């Protein structure tokens, strides 16, 4: 959610803050998450390893960290080419946010797969994981809207989110020492 709010600041200077911008952002993030959930479920069943989850998080973090360097020229190109006031923000949202959003969507199915110990408790487990995820989204939304964006701006926050994802991926992917 933090990235979605920051995304509005990425698009606003080029395409405004219209219903088309917000509709594009929300739709792209939902499509990205849906794709990520699906692909994450498939990959986690085939390769249920923390190292794979760590790599997915790191790659998502790298994609987010690159955004401050590419969004000005990409948005300018889309604005200059002018696909129309409805399509401009949709194309920009897809180009900038779909892949990192899908990567982040892959995390929840992986966490559920790696955390599941018994089939009888998977409903409880998945409920707790999605509850924690939603609380994180609420925290990210309020933190971004009320503190991070007004204090540090768009580019800094994209870099910060990317770094947090990369560090999280490294921590998740590091194998724990096995006791002998």
Backbone as JSON Lines, residues from 0, in Angstrom:
{"i":0,"aa":"X","n":[0.82,-1.19,0.0],"ca":[0.0,0.0,0.0],"c":[0.86,1.25,0.0]}
{"i":1,"aa":"X","n":[1.99,1.2,0.66],"ca":[2.88,2.36,0.66],"c":[3.32,2.66,-0.76]}
{"i":2,"aa":"X","n":[3.65,1.61,-1.52],"ca":[4.1,1.84,-2.89],"c":[2.95,2.38,-3.75]}
{"i":3,"aa":"X","n":[1.75,1.96,-3.49],"ca":[0.6,2.46,-4.24],"c":[0.4,3.96,-3.98]}
{"i":4,"aa":"X","n":[0.52,4.37,-2.73],"ca":[0.41,5.8,-2.42],"c":[1.55,6.59,-3.03]}
{"i":5,"aa":"X","n":[2.75,6.06,-2.94],"ca":[3.89,6.73,-3.56],"c":[3.7,6.76,-5.08]}
{"i":6,"aa":"X","n":[3.09,5.71,-5.62],"ca":[2.8,5.67,-7.05],"c":[1.94,6.84,-7.5]}
{"i":7,"aa":"X","n":[1.03,7.27,-6.65],"ca":[0.2,8.43,-7.0],"c":[1.06,9.68,-7.16]}
{"i":8,"aa":"X","n":[2.12,9.77,-6.36],"ca":[3.04,10.9,-6.46],"c":[3.95,10.79,-7.67]}
{"i":9,"aa":"X","n":[4.21,9.55,-8.1],"ca":[5.02,9.31,-9.3],"c":[4.24,9.74,-10.55]}
{"i":10,"aa":"X","n":[2.94,9.49,-10.57],"ca":[2.13,9.78,-11.74],"c":[1.58,11.2,-11.77]}
{"i":11,"aa":"X","n":[1.3,11.79,-10.62],"ca":[0.61,13.08,-10.55],"c":[1.27,14.21,-11.35]}
{"i":12,"aa":"X","n":[2.58,14.38,-11.3],"ca":[3.15,15.5,-12.07],"c":[2.95,15.39,-13.58]}
{"i":13,"aa":"X","n":[2.72,14.2,-14.07],"ca":[2.59,13.98,-15.51],"c":[1.14,13.81,-15.95]}
{"i":14,"aa":"X","n":[0.32,13.17,-15.11],"ca":[-1.02,12.79,-15.51],"c":[-2.11,13.32,-14.58]}
{"i":15,"aa":"X","n":[-1.73,14.1,-13.59],"ca":[-2.69,14.66,-12.65],"c":[-3.04,13.7,-11.53]}
{"i":16,"aa":"X","n":[-4.09,14.02,-10.84],"ca":[-4.53,13.23,-9.68],"c":[-5.99,12.84,-9.86]}
{"i":17,"aa":"X","n":[-6.33,12.49,-11.09],"ca":[-7.72,12.24,-11.46],"c":[-8.18,10.84,-11.04]}
{"i":18,"aa":"X","n":[-9.45,10.6,-11.26],"ca":[-10.02,9.28,-11.02],"c":[-9.36,8.24,-11.93]}
{"i":19,"aa":"X","n":[-8.88,8.66,-13.11],"ca":[-8.21,7.73,-14.03],"c":[-6.85,7.31,-13.5]}
{"i":20,"aa":"X","n":[-6.16,8.23,-12.83],"ca":[-4.88,7.89,-12.21],"c":[-5.1,6.89,-11.08]}
{"i":21,"aa":"X","n":[-6.04,7.2,-10.2],"ca":[-6.3,6.31,-9.06],"c":[-6.89,4.98,-9.51]}
{"i":22,"aa":"X","n":[-7.79,5.01,-10.49],"ca":[-8.34,3.76,-11.02],"c":[-7.27,2.9,-11.65]}
{"i":23,"aa":"X","n":[-6.33,3.55,-12.35],"ca":[-5.21,2.81,-12.96],"c":[-4.33,2.19,-11.9]}
{"i":24,"aa":"X","n":[-3.94,2.98,-10.91],"ca":[-3.06,2.47,-9.85],"c":[-3.7,1.3,-9.11]}
{"i":25,"aa":"X","n":[-4.93,1.49,-8.67],"ca":[-5.6,0.44,-7.89],"c":[-5.75,-0.82,-8.73]}
{"i":26,"aa":"X","n":[-6.19,-0.67,-9.99],"ca":[-6.38,-1.84,-10.85],"c":[-5.08,-2.56,-11.14]}
{"i":27,"aa":"X","n":[-4.03,-1.82,-11.42],"ca":[-2.74,-2.44,-11.72],"c":[-2.21,-3.17,-10.49]}
{"i":28,"aa":"X","n":[-2.3,-2.55,-9.32],"ca":[-1.81,-3.22,-8.12],"c":[-2.64,-4.47,-7.82]}
{"i":29,"aa":"X","n":[-3.96,-4.42,-8.0],"ca":[-4.79,-5.61,-7.78],"c":[-4.45,-6.71,-8.79]}
{"i":30,"aa":"X","n":[-4.25,-6.33,-10.06],"ca":[-3.87,-7.33,-11.07],"c":[-2.5,-7.91,-10.76]}
{"i":31,"aa":"X","n":[-1.58,-7.07,-10.32],"ca":[-0.23,-7.54,-9.97],"c":[-0.29,-8.49,-8.78]}
{"i":32,"aa":"X","n":[-1.02,-8.12,-7.75],"ca":[-1.13,-8.99,-6.58],"c":[-1.78,-10.32,-6.95]}
{"i":33,"aa":"X","n":[-2.85,-10.26,-7.72],"ca":[-3.54,-11.49,-8.13],"c":[-2.6,-12.4,-8.91]}
{"i":34,"aa":"X","n":[-1.86,-11.83,-9.84],"ca":[-0.88,-12.61,-10.6],"c":[0.2,-13.17,-9.69]}
{"i":35,"aa":"X","n":[0.67,-12.34,-8.77],"ca":[1.7,-12.77,-7.83],"c":[1.22,-13.89,-6.92]}
{"i":36,"aa":"X","n":[-0.01,-13.78,-6.43],"ca":[-0.55,-14.85,-5.59],"c":[-0.57,-16.17,-6.37]}
{"i":37,"aa":"X","n":[-1.04,-16.11,-7.61],"ca":[-1.15,-17.31,-8.43],"c":[0.23,-17.91,-8.72]}
{"i":38,"aa":"X","n":[1.13,-17.08,-9.22],"ca":[2.48,-17.57,-9.57],"c":[3.24,-17.99,-8.31]}
{"i":39,"aa":"X","n":[3.1,-17.23,-7.24],"ca":[3.75,-17.59,-5.98],"c":[3.28,-18.93,-5.46]}
{"i":40,"aa":"X","n":[1.99,-19.2,-5.61],"ca":[1.46,-20.5,-5.2],"c":[2.06,-21.64,-6.01]}
{"i":41,"aa":"X","n":[2.16,-21.43,-7.32],"ca":[2.74,-22.47,-8.18],"c":[4.21,-22.71,-7.85]}
{"i":42,"aa":"X","n":[4.97,-21.63,-7.74],"ca":[6.41,-21.78,-7.48],"c":[6.66,-22.36,-6.09]}
{"i":43,"aa":"X","n":[5.87,-21.92,-5.1],"ca":[6.1,-22.43,-3.74],"c":[5.8,-23.92,-3.63]}
{"i":44,"aa":"X","n":[4.86,-24.41,-4.42],"ca":[4.59,-25.85,-4.42],"c":[5.74,-26.63,-5.08]}
{"i":45,"aa":"X","n":[6.32,-26.05,-6.12],"ca":[7.39,-26.73,-6.84],"c":[8.75,-26.58,-6.16]}
{"i":46,"aa":"X","n":[9.02,-25.4,-5.59],"ca":[10.32,-25.1,-4.97],"c":[10.11,-24.48,-3.58]}
{"i":47,"aa":"X","n":[9.67,-25.24,-2.61],"ca":[9.37,-24.67,-1.29],"c":[10.64,-24.42,-0.45]}
{"i":48,"aa":"X","n":[11.38,-23.39,-0.85],"ca":[12.62,-23.08,-0.14],"c":[12.66,-21.61,0.24]}
{"i":49,"aa":"X","n":[13.2,-21.34,1.43],"ca":[13.36,-19.96,1.87],"c":[14.28,-19.18,0.94]}
{"i":50,"aa":"X","n":[15.28,-19.84,0.37],"ca":[16.2,-19.15,-0.53],"c":[15.47,-18.61,-1.76]}
{"i":51,"aa":"X","n":[14.49,-19.34,-2.26],"ca":[13.71,-18.87,-3.41],"c":[12.86,-17.68,-2.98]}
{"i":52,"aa":"X","n":[12.21,-17.77,-1.82],"ca":[11.43,-16.65,-1.3],"c":[12.32,-15.42,-1.13]}
{"i":53,"aa":"X","n":[13.5,-15.61,-0.56],"ca":[14.44,-14.49,-0.39],"c":[14.79,-13.85,-1.72]}
{"i":54,"aa":"X","n":[15.03,-14.66,-2.75],"ca":[15.35,-14.12,-4.08],"c":[14.19,-13.32,-4.66]}
{"i":55,"aa":"X","n":[12.98,-13.82,-4.47],"ca":[11.79,-13.1,-4.98],"c":[11.69,-11.73,-4.31]}
{"i":56,"aa":"X","n":[11.9,-11.68,-3.0],"ca":[11.82,-10.41,-2.28],"c":[12.95,-9.48,-2.72]}
{"i":57,"aa":"X","n":[14.15,-10.0,-2.89],"ca":[15.29,-9.18,-3.34],"c":[15.03,-8.62,-4.73]}
{"i":58,"aa":"X","n":[14.56,-9.44,-5.64],"ca":[14.28,-8.98,-7.01],"c":[13.19,-7.9,-6.99]}
{"i":59,"aa":"X","n":[12.17,-8.09,-6.16],"ca":[11.13,-7.05,-6.02],"c":[11.74,-5.76,-5.5]}
{"i":60,"aa":"X","n":[12.61,-5.86,-4.53],"ca":[13.28,-4.68,-3.97],"c":[14.14,-3.97,-5.0]}
{"i":61,"aa":"X","n":[14.83,-4.72,-5.83],"ca":[15.65,-4.11,-6.88],"c":[14.75,-3.37,-7.87]}
{"i":62,"aa":"X","n":[13.63,-3.99,-8.25],"ca":[12.7,-3.33,-9.18],"c":[12.16,-2.03,-8.6]}
{"i":63,"aa":"X","n":[11.84,-2.02,-7.3],"ca":[11.36,-0.8,-6.66],"c":[12.47,0.25,-6.59]}
{"i":64,"aa":"X","n":[13.69,-0.18,-6.29],"ca":[14.82,0.75,-6.18],"c":[15.18,1.41,-7.5]}
{"i":65,"aa":"X","n":[14.87,0.75,-8.61],"ca":[15.18,1.29,-9.93],"c":[14.14,2.35,-10.36]}
{"i":66,"aa":"X","n":[12.96,2.3,-9.8],"ca":[11.88,3.19,-10.22],"c":[12.25,4.68,-10.22]}
{"i":67,"aa":"X","n":[12.93,5.21,-9.19],"ca":[13.25,6.64,-9.21],"c":[14.12,7.06,-10.4]}
{"i":68,"aa":"X","n":[14.85,6.12,-10.95],"ca":[15.74,6.43,-12.07],"c":[15.04,6.33,-13.43]}
{"i":69,"aa":"X","n":[13.93,5.58,-13.49],"ca":[13.28,5.39,-14.79],"c":[11.94,6.12,-14.93]}
{"i":70,"aa":"X","n":[11.25,6.38,-13.79],"ca":[9.9,6.93,-13.96],"c":[9.86,8.32,-14.6]}
{"i":71,"aa":"X","n":[10.81,9.22,-14.36],"ca":[10.67,10.53,-15.03],"c":[10.71,10.43,-16.56]}
{"i":72,"aa":"X","n":[11.66,9.68,-17.1],"ca":[11.75,9.59,-18.57],"c":[10.61,8.76,-19.15]}
{"i":73,"aa":"X","n":[10.21,7.69,-18.46],"ca":[9.1,6.87,-18.95],"c":[7.8,7.67,-18.96]}
{"i":74,"aa":"X","n":[7.52,8.36,-17.85],"ca":[6.3,9.17,-17.79],"c":[6.32,10.3,-18.81]}
{"i":75,"aa":"X","n":[7.47,10.92,-19.02],"ca":[7.59,11.98,-20.02],"c":[7.32,11.44,-21.42]}
{"i":76,"aa":"X","n":[7.87,10.26,-21.71],"ca":[7.64,9.65,-23.01],"c":[6.16,9.36,-23.23]}
{"i":77,"aa":"X","n":[5.51,8.76,-22.23],"ca":[4.08,8.44,-22.34],"c":[3.27,9.73,-22.49]}
{"i":78,"aa":"X","n":[3.61,10.74,-21.7],"ca":[2.91,12.03,-21.79],"c":[3.08,12.65,-23.19]}
{"i":79,"aa":"X","n":[4.29,12.63,-23.71],"ca":[4.55,13.22,-25.03],"c":[3.89,12.42,-26.16]}
{"i":80,"aa":"X","n":[3.93,11.1,-26.06],"ca":[3.31,10.26,-27.09],"c":[1.8,10.4,-27.03]}
{"i":81,"aa":"X","n":[1.27,10.54,-25.84],"ca":[-0.15,10.79,-25.55],"c":[-1.09,9.7,-26.09]}
{"i":82,"aa":"X","n":[-1.24,8.68,-25.29],"ca":[-2.19,7.61,-25.58],"c":[-3.62,7.99,-25.18]}
{"i":83,"aa":"X","n":[-3.77,9.17,-24.6],"ca":[-5.08,9.64,-24.14],"c":[-5.09,9.78,-22.63]}
{"i":84,"aa":"X","n":[-5.94,10.67,-22.14],"ca":[-5.94,10.96,-20.7],"c":[-6.38,9.78,-19.84]}
{"i":85,"aa":"X","n":[-7.05,8.81,-20.42],"ca":[-7.41,7.61,-19.66],"c":[-6.3,6.55,-19.73]}
{"i":86,"aa":"X","n":[-5.73,6.4,-20.9],"ca":[-4.73,5.34,-21.1],"c":[-3.34,5.72,-20.59]}
{"i":87,"aa":"X","n":[-2.98,6.99,-20.62],"ca":[-1.65,7.4,-20.16],"c":[-1.33,6.88,-18.75]}
{"i":88,"aa":"X","n":[-2.18,7.15,-17.75],"ca":[-1.82,6.65,-16.41],"c":[-1.9,5.13,-16.3]}
{"i":89,"aa":"X","n":[-2.76,4.5,-17.09],"ca":[-2.85,3.03,-17.05],"c":[-1.58,2.41,-17.61]}
{"i":90,"aa":"X","n":[-1.09,2.92,-18.73],"ca":[0.13,2.4,-19.32],"c":[1.32,2.64,-18.4]}
{"i":91,"aa":"X","n":[1.39,3.85,-17.83],"ca":[2.5,4.16,-16.9],"c":[2.44,3.26,-15.67]}
{"i":92,"aa":"X","n":[1.25,3.06,-15.12],"ca":[1.1,2.2,-13.94],"c":[1.53,0.77,-14.25]}
{"i":93,"aa":"X","n":[1.11,0.26,-15.41],"ca":[1.5,-1.1,-15.79],"c":[3.01,-1.21,-15.94]}
{"i":94,"aa":"X","n":[3.6,-0.25,-16.64],"ca":[5.03,-0.31,-16.92],"c":[5.87,-0.19,-15.65]}
{"i":95,"aa":"X","n":[5.42,0.62,-14.71],"ca":[6.22,0.9,-13.52],"c":[5.94,-0.04,-12.35]}
{"i":96,"aa":"X","n":[4.69,-0.43,-12.16],"ca":[4.32,-1.09,-10.9],"c":[3.86,-2.53,-11.0]}
{"i":97,"aa":"X","n":[3.56,-3.02,-12.21],"ca":[3.04,-4.38,-12.29],"c":[4.04,-5.42,-11.81]}
{"i":98,"aa":"X","n":[5.25,-5.4,-12.35],"ca":[6.23,-6.45,-11.98],"c":[6.63,-6.4,-10.5]}
{"i":99,"aa":"X","n":[6.98,-5.23,-9.94],"ca":[7.3,-5.26,-8.5],"c":[6.09,-5.65,-7.65]}
{"i":100,"aa":"X","n":[4.89,-5.23,-8.07],"ca":[3.68,-5.61,-7.32],"c":[3.43,-7.1,-7.37]}
{"i":101,"aa":"X","n":[3.64,-7.71,-8.55],"ca":[3.47,-9.16,-8.68],"c":[4.49,-9.9,-7.81]}
{"i":102,"aa":"X","n":[5.72,-9.4,-7.8],"ca":[6.75,-10.01,-6.95],"c":[6.36,-9.98,-5.48]}
{"i":103,"aa":"X","n":[5.83,-8.85,-5.05],"ca":[5.41,-8.76,-3.64],"c":[4.19,-9.64,-3.37]}
{"i":104,"aa":"X","n":[3.34,-9.82,-4.39],"ca":[2.19,-10.71,-4.23],"c":[2.6,-12.17,-4.07]}
{"i":105,"aa":"X","n":[3.75,-12.54,-4.58],"ca":[4.22,-13.92,-4.48],"c":[4.6,-14.32,-3.06]}
{"i":106,"aa":"X","n":[4.8,-13.34,-2.21],"ca":[5.32,-13.6,-0.86],"c":[4.32,-14.38,0.0]}
{"i":107,"aa":"X","n":[3.07,-13.96,0.04],"ca":[2.1,-14.59,0.95],"c":[1.93,-16.08,0.7]}
{"i":108,"aa":"X","n":[1.72,-16.55,-0.54],"ca":[1.61,-18.0,-0.73],"c":[2.87,-18.75,-0.31]}
{"i":109,"aa":"X","n":[4.03,-18.12,-0.53],"ca":[5.29,-18.74,-0.13],"c":[5.37,-18.88,1.38]}
{"i":110,"aa":"X","n":[5.02,-17.82,2.08],"ca":[5.07,-17.84,3.55],"c":[4.11,-18.9,4.09]}
{"i":111,"aa":"X","n":[2.93,-18.98,3.51],"ca":[1.97,-20.0,3.94],"c":[2.55,-21.4,3.69]}
{"i":112,"aa":"X","n":[3.09,-21.62,2.51],"ca":[3.65,-22.94,2.18],"c":[4.79,-23.32,3.12]}
{"i":113,"aa":"X","n":[5.69,-22.36,3.38],"ca":[6.86,-22.66,4.22],"c":[6.5,-22.77,5.7]}
{"i":114,"aa":"X","n":[5.39,-22.16,6.1],"ca":[5.01,-22.17,7.51],"c":[4.07,-23.32,7.86]}
{"i":115,"aa":"X","n":[3.43,-23.89,6.87],"ca":[2.43,-24.94,7.12],"c":[3.09,-26.2,7.66]}
{"i":116,"aa":"X","n":[2.57,-26.65,8.76],"ca":[3.07,-27.89,9.38],"c":[2.04,-29.01,9.24]}
{"i":117,"aa":"X","n":[0.76,-28.63,9.32],"ca":[-0.3,-29.64,9.23],"c":[-1.45,-29.08,8.41]}
{"i":118,"aa":"X","n":[-2.05,-29.91,7.6],"ca":[-3.16,-29.51,6.76],"c":[-4.36,-29.05,7.6]}
{"i":119,"aa":"X","n":[-4.51,-29.62,8.79],"ca":[-5.67,-29.3,9.64],"c":[-5.66,-27.86,10.13]}
{"i":120,"aa":"X","n":[-4.5,-27.22,10.14],"ca":[-4.42,-25.86,10.67],"c":[-4.07,-24.81,9.61]}
{"i":121,"aa":"X","n":[-4.14,-25.2,8.33],"ca":[-3.74,-24.27,7.28],"c":[-4.69,-23.09,7.17]}
{"i":122,"aa":"X","n":[-5.96,-23.27,7.47],"ca":[-6.91,-22.15,7.45],"c":[-6.54,-21.1,8.48]}
{"i":123,"aa":"X","n":[-6.24,-21.54,9.69],"ca":[-5.82,-20.64,10.76],"c":[-4.52,-19.94,10.39]}
{"i":124,"aa":"X","n":[-3.58,-20.7,9.87],"ca":[-2.29,-20.15,9.49],"c":[-2.44,-19.08,8.4]}
{"i":125,"aa":"X","n":[-3.18,-19.41,7.34],"ca":[-3.34,-18.44,6.25],"c":[-4.12,-17.22,6.74]}
{"i":126,"aa":"X","n":[-5.08,-17.4,7.6],"ca":[-5.81,-16.27,8.18],"c":[-4.89,-15.35,8.96]}
{"i":127,"aa":"X","n":[-4.0,-15.93,9.77],"ca":[-3.04,-15.11,10.54],"c":[-2.06,-14.38,9.62]}
{"i":128,"aa":"X","n":[-1.58,-15.07,8.59],"ca":[-0.63,-14.44,7.67],"c":[-1.28,-13.28,6.93]}
{"i":129,"aa":"X","n":[-2.5,-13.45,6.44],"ca":[-3.17,-12.36,5.75],"c":[-3.57,-11.25,6.71]}
{"i":130,"aa":"X","n":[-3.9,-11.57,7.95],"ca":[-4.19,-10.53,8.94],"c":[-2.94,-9.69,9.21]}
{"i":131,"aa":"X","n":[-1.81,-10.35,9.38],"ca":[-0.54,-9.63,9.6],"c":[-0.21,-8.78,8.37]}
{"i":132,"aa":"X","n":[-0.41,-9.35,7.19],"ca":[-0.15,-8.62,5.95],"c":[-1.03,-7.37,5.85]}
{"i":133,"aa":"X","n":[-2.3,-7.51,6.2],"ca":[-3.22,-6.37,6.14],"c":[-2.85,-5.32,7.17]}
{"i":134,"aa":"X","n":[-2.45,-5.73,8.37],"ca":[-1.99,-4.75,9.37],"c":[-0.75,-4.01,8.87]}
{"i":135,"aa":"X","n":[0.14,-4.72,8.18],"ca":[1.29,-4.08,7.58],"c":[0.88,-3.08,6.51]}
{"i":136,"aa":"X","n":[-0.16,-3.42,5.74],"ca":[-0.66,-2.51,4.71],"c":[-1.25,-1.25,5.34]}
{"i":137,"aa":"X","n":[-1.98,-1.42,6.44],"ca":[-2.54,-0.26,7.14],"c":[-1.42,0.63,7.66]}
{"i":138,"aa":"X","n":[-0.44,0.02,8.28],"ca":[0.72,0.77,8.8],"c":[1.45,1.48,7.67]}
{"i":139,"aa":"X","n":[1.66,0.78,6.56],"ca":[2.33,1.38,5.41],"c":[1.54,2.53,4.81]}
{"i":140,"aa":"X","n":[0.23,2.37,4.75],"ca":[-0.62,3.43,4.2],"c":[-0.57,4.68,5.07]}
{"i":141,"aa":"X","n":[-0.82,4.51,6.36],"ca":[-0.81,5.67,7.26],"c":[0.58,6.27,7.39]}
{"i":142,"aa":"X","n":[1.59,5.41,7.5],"ca":[2.96,5.91,7.61],"c":[3.38,6.69,6.38]}
{"i":143,"aa":"X","n":[3.01,6.18,5.21],"ca":[3.35,6.87,3.96],"c":[2.6,8.18,3.82]}
{"i":144,"aa":"X","n":[1.3,8.12,4.02],"ca":[0.47,9.31,3.8],"c":[0.75,10.41,4.81]}
{"i":145,"aa":"X","n":[0.93,10.04,6.07],"ca":[1.04,11.05,7.13],"c":[2.47,11.43,7.48]}
{"i":146,"aa":"X","n":[3.43,10.59,7.14],"ca":[4.79,10.89,7.56],"c":[5.81,10.79,6.42]}
{"i":147,"aa":"X","n":[5.94,9.62,5.82],"ca":[7.04,9.37,4.9],"c":[7.03,10.27,3.67]}
{"i":148,"aa":"X","n":[5.9,10.33,2.97],"ca":[5.84,11.14,1.74],"c":[6.01,12.63,2.05]}
{"i":149,"aa":"X","n":[5.27,13.17,3.02],"ca":[5.46,14.61,3.28],"c":[6.87,14.95,3.79]}
{"i":150,"aa":"X","n":[7.49,14.02,4.5],"ca":[8.8,14.3,5.09],"c":[9.94,14.08,4.12]}
{"i":151,"aa":"X","n":[9.92,12.97,3.38],"ca":[11.08,12.59,2.59],"c":[10.88,12.65,1.08]}
{"i":152,"aa":"X","n":[9.66,12.71,0.62],"ca":[9.41,12.79,-0.81],"c":[9.37,11.43,-1.5]}
{"i":153,"aa":"X","n":[9.09,11.5,-2.78],"ca":[8.81,10.3,-3.57],"c":[10.03,9.43,-3.82]}
{"i":154,"aa":"X","n":[11.07,10.01,-4.38],"ca":[12.24,9.2,-4.77],"c":[12.91,8.55,-3.57]}
{"i":155,"aa":"X","n":[13.06,9.3,-2.48],"ca":[13.68,8.75,-1.28],"c":[12.87,7.56,-0.77]}
{"i":156,"aa":"X","n":[11.56,7.7,-0.75],"ca":[10.7,6.62,-0.24],"c":[10.73,5.39,-1.12]}
{"i":157,"aa":"X","n":[10.81,5.57,-2.43],"ca":[10.95,4.4,-3.3],"c":[12.27,3.68,-3.02]}
{"i":158,"aa":"X","n":[13.35,4.46,-2.87],"ca":[14.63,3.84,-2.52],"c":[14.57,3.15,-1.17]}
{"i":159,"aa":"X","n":[13.94,3.78,-0.19],"ca":[13.81,3.19,1.14],"c":[13.03,1.88,1.09]}
{"i":160,"aa":"X","n":[11.9,1.88,0.38],"ca":[11.12,0.64,0.26],"c":[11.92,-0.44,-0.44]}
{"i":161,"aa":"X","n":[12.66,-0.07,-1.48],"ca":[13.5,-1.04,-2.18],"c":[14.56,-1.63,-1.28]}
{"i":162,"aa":"X","n":[15.22,-0.78,-0.5],"ca":[16.27,-1.25,0.42],"c":[15.68,-2.16,1.49]}
{"i":163,"aa":"X","n":[14.52,-1.78,2.02],"ca":[13.86,-2.63,3.04],"c":[13.54,-4.0,2.45]}
{"i":164,"aa":"X","n":[13.03,-4.03,1.23],"ca":[12.74,-5.31,0.59],"c":[14.0,-6.13,0.36]}
{"i":165,"aa":"X","n":[15.05,-5.49,-0.13],"ca":[16.31,-6.21,-0.38],"c":[16.86,-6.78,0.92]}
{"i":166,"aa":"X","n":[16.89,-5.98,1.98],"ca":[17.4,-6.48,3.28],"c":[16.52,-7.6,3.82]}
{"i":167,"aa":"X","n":[15.21,-7.46,3.67],"ca":[14.3,-8.52,4.12],"c":[14.56,-9.8,3.34]}
{"i":168,"aa":"X","n":[14.74,-9.68,2.04],"ca":[15.02,-10.86,1.22],"c":[16.32,-11.54,1.61]}
{"i":169,"aa":"X","n":[17.33,-10.74,1.93],"ca":[18.61,-11.31,2.37],"c":[18.43,-12.06,3.68]}
{"i":170,"aa":"X","n":[17.72,-11.45,4.62],"ca":[17.49,-12.07,5.92],"c":[16.68,-13.36,5.77]}
{"i":171,"aa":"X","n":[15.62,-13.31,4.97],"ca":[14.77,-14.48,4.77],"c":[15.53,-15.6,4.07]}
{"i":172,"aa":"X","n":[16.36,-15.24,3.09],"ca":[17.03,-16.24,2.27],"c":[18.28,-16.86,2.87]}
{"i":173,"aa":"X","n":[18.81,-16.25,3.93],"ca":[20.02,-16.8,4.54],"c":[19.69,-18.1,5.26]}
{"i":174,"aa":"X","n":[20.4,-19.17,4.92],"ca":[20.12,-20.44,5.6],"c":[20.53,-20.37,7.07]}
{"i":175,"aa":"X","n":[19.7,-20.95,7.89],"ca":[20.02,-21.04,9.33],"c":[21.0,-22.18,9.53]}
{"i":176,"aa":"X","n":[21.91,-21.98,10.49],"ca":[22.88,-23.05,10.8],"c":[22.15,-24.21,11.45]}
{"i":177,"aa":"X","n":[22.48,-25.38,11.01],"ca":[21.89,-26.59,11.55],"c":[22.75,-27.06,12.71]}
{"i":178,"aa":"X","n":[22.08,-27.39,13.83],"ca":[22.83,-27.89,15.0],"c":[23.33,-29.3,14.72]}
{"i":179,"aa":"X","n":[24.57,-29.55,15.08],"ca":[25.15,-30.88,14.86],"c":[24.92,-31.77,16.04]}
